[in-house]
Amino acid sequence: MLSTDIADLKAYMADNPGAVIEDVARERKVSPRAVIEALPASMVRLGGGEHFAAAMQDIAEWGEVTLIVHTEDAIFEFTGPIPAGEIGRGYFNLMQPKGLHGHLRHERCAAVVFVERPFMGKISAFVAFVNVDGGIMFKVFVGRDETRALRADQLVRFRQLADRTAAQPVA
């Protein structure tokens, strides 16, 4: 991407921090990672993909969260606890027989990104697992309480995980 394109994207995201990342990426013909990195620096912290398993293990202790997989054809949302997992046979395997389970290609994770930004009139906080192609594998959102506020206990865990995993905000 040209520096003028990067500057334009950064300006757009500064004015529209709640824009749907995948939509902006498609419209501007850039990767979702480029869109996330164009958000204001105070909203984004970036860690390496080598933290995938540790991040997932920590998230498994948070309680009810929302996991979102956003593709060109669908948006899948799962609300509930994320199961613990373990690496085996080339995958990070979510270890429960019912509910959310499956096999994640953890070695394709290039970044674990922590985002706090406004979205639809409220502050949101999510961990995006970004693949080697710049796409978002999936996002895990901090849960909300009965008043629709972010769960304070999870927000603390989110920020602690970011502190252990990620560099200071993206410049």
Buried (B, 14 or more C-beta within 10 A) or exposed (E): BEEEBBEBBBEBBEEEBBBBBBEBBEEBEBBBBBBBBBBEEEBBBBBEBBBBBBBBBBBBEBBEBBBBEBEEEEEEEBEEBBBBBEBEEEBBBBEBEEEEEEEBEBBBBBBBBBBBBEBEEEBBBBBBBBBBEBBBBBBBBBBBEEEEEBBEEBBEBBBEBBEEBBEEBBE
